[in-house]
Amino acid sequence: MKLNNLVKTNRNKIRPGRGIGSGKGKTGGRGIKGQKSRSGVAIKAFEGGQTPLYRRLPKRGFKSFTSENIAIINLSHLQKFHDNKKIDLNTPIDLKFLQDKKILNKKYIKLKILGDGDLKNKIIITTNYVSKQAKAKIEKVGGTLKIIEKFVLKKNLASVAKKLTENANTSKK
């Protein structure tokens, strides 16, 4: 190692646009004129008036803003978990039970049962949604199916309106 090979660490940083003696004076290393020589220019996807690539490519698919986290599980999966002794089909099965057994992720808030595969054992299951095939297969084996009713606004409004009219009629008499 020699003195002429040492790297200087006490060099000042280059300050563009601070006079011609700085080496980066006048235009500050930006060249001459034009849009890019000015400050505040951001033309990342600009292609000179041509339609940019991100607008030429087709948009695919649809993602709903109101999508719910619904766990979907087939009857074949339930039977497989029973065969592997991970769950017992004699105990009542619902979303919380499957999440506790680490079969389903904690992010799901509803459960849907689909009818792919067959069941060999009776099953007691509580779910939000069920397909026709799954319902038929569960009943065929002799299992019980409890569907959690979702809140239906129309029925409640009709009953409230009926009560209000009855109350109005009784108060007039």
C-alpha positions as CSV (number, residue, x, y, z in Angstrom):
1,M,0.0,0.0,0.0
2,K,1.3,3.4,-1.0
3,L,0.1,6.9,-0.3
4,N,-0.9,7.4,-3.9
5,N,-3.2,4.3,-3.7
6,L,-5.2,5.5,-0.7
7,V,-8.8,6.5,-1.3
8,K,-9.7,9.9,-0.2
9,T,-12.7,9.9,2.2
10,N,-12.9,13.6,2.9
11,R,-14.1,14.6,-0.5
12,N,-17.0,17.0,-0.7
13,K,-20.1,15.9,-2.6
14,I,-20.8,17.5,-6.0
15,R,-23.2,20.4,-5.8
16,P,-24.6,20.9,-9.3
17,G,-25.5,24.3,-10.5
18,R,-23.1,26.2,-8.2
19,G,-21.1,28.1,-10.8
20,I,-18.7,27.1,-13.6
21,G,-15.8,26.5,-11.3
22,S,-17.6,23.5,-9.6
23,G,-17.5,21.4,-12.8
24,K,-21.3,21.0,-12.7
25,G,-22.2,24.6,-13.2
26,K,-24.6,26.3,-15.6
27,T,-26.9,23.4,-16.6
28,G,-26.0,21.2,-13.6
29,G,-25.2,18.1,-15.7
30,R,-28.7,18.1,-17.3
31,G,-27.6,19.1,-20.8
32,I,-29.3,21.9,-22.6
33,K,-33.0,22.8,-22.8
34,G,-35.9,20.4,-23.1
35,Q,-38.4,18.9,-20.8
36,K,-35.9,16.6,-19.0
37,S,-33.6,19.5,-18.1
38,R,-36.4,21.1,-16.0
39,S,-37.2,20.1,-12.4
40,G,-40.4,18.2,-11.5
41,V,-40.4,16.0,-14.6
42,A,-41.6,12.4,-14.2
43,I,-42.1,10.7,-17.5
44,K,-41.7,7.1,-16.5
45,A,-44.1,5.4,-18.9
46,F,-44.3,8.1,-21.5
47,E,-43.5,6.8,-24.9
48,G,-43.4,9.9,-27.1
49,G,-47.1,10.2,-27.7
50,Q,-47.5,6.5,-28.6
51,T,-49.9,4.6,-26.4
52,P,-47.9,3.3,-23.4
53,L,-47.4,-0.5,-23.0
54,Y,-49.5,-0.7,-19.9
55,R,-52.5,0.7,-21.8
56,R,-51.9,-1.5,-24.8
57,L,-52.1,-4.8,-22.9
58,P,-55.5,-6.2,-22.1
59,K,-56.8,-6.1,-18.6
60,R,-57.8,-9.6,-17.3
61,G,-60.1,-10.8,-14.6
62,F,-62.3,-9.2,-12.0
63,K,-61.7,-8.7,-8.3
64,S,-64.8,-7.8,-6.3
65,F,-64.5,-5.1,-3.8
66,T,-67.0,-6.8,-1.6
67,S,-65.6,-10.3,-1.6
68,E,-66.1,-12.3,1.5
69,N,-63.6,-14.7,3.0
70,I,-65.4,-18.0,2.4
71,A,-63.5,-21.3,3.0
72,I,-64.5,-24.0,0.6
73,I,-64.0,-27.6,1.5
74,N,-65.1,-30.8,-0.3
75,L,-66.7,-33.9,1.3
76,S,-63.7,-35.9,0.0
77,H,-61.4,-33.7,2.1
78,L,-63.4,-34.2,5.2
79,Q,-63.3,-38.0,4.7
80,K,-59.6,-37.9,4.0
81,F,-58.9,-36.0,7.2
82,H,-61.1,-38.5,9.1
83,D,-59.1,-41.5,7.6
84,N,-55.8,-39.8,8.6
85,K,-57.2,-39.4,12.1
86,K,-56.9,-35.6,12.0
87,I,-60.6,-35.1,12.7
88,D,-63.4,-37.2,14.1
89,L,-66.6,-37.1,12.1
90,N,-68.7,-38.0,15.1
91,T,-68.0,-34.6,16.7
92,P,-69.9,-31.6,15.4
93,I,-67.9,-29.8,12.7
94,D,-68.0,-26.1,12.0
95,L,-65.6,-23.4,10.8
96,K,-64.1,-22.8,14.3
97,F,-63.5,-26.5,14.8
98,L,-61.6,-26.7,11.4
99,Q,-59.6,-23.6,12.2
100,D,-58.6,-25.0,15.7
101,K,-57.4,-28.3,14.0
102,K,-55.4,-26.1,11.6
103,I,-57.2,-27.5,8.5
104,L,-58.5,-24.0,7.5
105,N,-56.8,-20.6,7.8
106,K,-57.9,-18.1,10.5
107,K,-58.7,-15.5,7.9
108,Y,-61.9,-17.2,6.8
109,I,-65.2,-16.0,8.2
110,K,-67.7,-18.3,6.4
111,L,-67.7,-22.0,5.4
112,K,-69.0,-23.6,2.2
113,I,-69.3,-27.4,1.7
114,L,-69.1,-28.8,-1.8
115,G,-70.1,-32.3,-2.9
116,D,-66.9,-33.7,-4.5
117,G,-66.2,-37.2,-3.2
118,D,-68.1,-39.5,-0.9
119,L,-68.7,-39.9,2.8
120,K,-68.6,-43.2,4.6
121,N,-69.4,-42.0,8.1
122,K,-72.3,-40.0,9.6
123,I,-71.4,-36.3,10.0
124,I,-72.8,-33.4,12.0
125,I,-71.9,-30.2,10.3
126,T,-72.7,-26.5,10.7
127,T,-72.1,-24.3,7.7
128,N,-73.0,-21.1,6.0
129,Y,-73.4,-22.5,2.4
130,V,-73.8,-26.0,1.0
131,S,-74.2,-27.3,-2.6
132,K,-77.1,-29.5,-3.6
133,Q,-74.8,-32.5,-4.2
134,A,-73.2,-32.2,-0.8
135,K,-76.6,-31.9,0.9
136,A,-77.9,-35.0,-0.8
137,K,-74.7,-37.0,0.1
138,I,-74.8,-35.9,3.7
139,E,-78.4,-36.9,4.1
140,K,-77.9,-40.2,2.2
141,V,-75.2,-41.2,4.8
142,G,-77.5,-40.2,7.6
143,G,-75.7,-37.1,8.7
144,T,-77.2,-33.9,9.9
145,L,-76.7,-30.5,8.3
146,K,-77.3,-27.2,10.0
147,I,-77.2,-24.1,7.8
148,I,-76.6,-20.8,9.4
149,E,-79.3,-18.5,8.1
150,K,-78.0,-15.2,6.7
151,F,-79.8,-12.0,7.7
152,V,-82.4,-11.2,5.1
153,L,-83.5,-7.6,5.2
154,K,-86.6,-7.9,3.1
155,K,-88.3,-10.4,5.5
156,N,-87.5,-8.2,8.5
157,L,-88.7,-5.1,6.8
158,A,-92.0,-6.8,5.8
159,S,-92.6,-8.0,9.4
160,V,-91.7,-4.5,10.9
161,A,-94.1,-2.8,8.4
162,K,-96.8,-5.3,9.3
163,K,-96.4,-4.6,13.0
164,L,-96.4,-0.8,12.5
165,T,-99.7,-1.0,10.5
166,E,-101.2,-3.2,13.2
167,N,-100.1,-0.7,15.9
168,A,-101.5,2.2,13.9
169,N,-104.8,0.5,13.5
170,T,-105.1,-0.4,17.2
171,S,-104.2,3.1,18.3
172,K,-107.0,4.7,16.0
173,K,-109.7,2.5,17.7
